[in-house]
Amino acid sequence: MGKGDKKTKRGKINRGSYGVLRPRGKKVAVVTKPKKVKPKKAAAKPATKPAAKKTTKAATKTTTKAASKTAKATEDTKDAIVDETKG
């Protein structure tokens, strides 16, 4: 009753055969969900990126100067408002 015995489970495993002592596995039905089909868009345009605006050093300098001027102006007006409320 070992590997060479045709009638034992170990013998069946060794020989690679099936029988009463070593039945084949049951086949299990696999259930899968159907895939959702997305409708295709008609005449879709290829996506293109808009052209990026090129900035120059002069343009960035002028915008930073303008931003600093407006910041100074708002500070001045805040100071004037504070002076009026105190006095």
Number of C-alpha atoms within 10 A of each C-alpha: 10 12 14 12 13 17 16 17 20 17 19 21 13 14 13 9 13 15 12 10 12 16 11 10 6 6 6 6 6 5 6 6 5 6 6 6 6 6 6 7 7 6 6 7 7 6 6 6 6 6 6 6 6 6 8 8 8 9 11 11 11 11 12 12 12 12 12 12 12 12 11 12 12 12 12 12 11 12 11 11 11 11 10 9 7 6 5
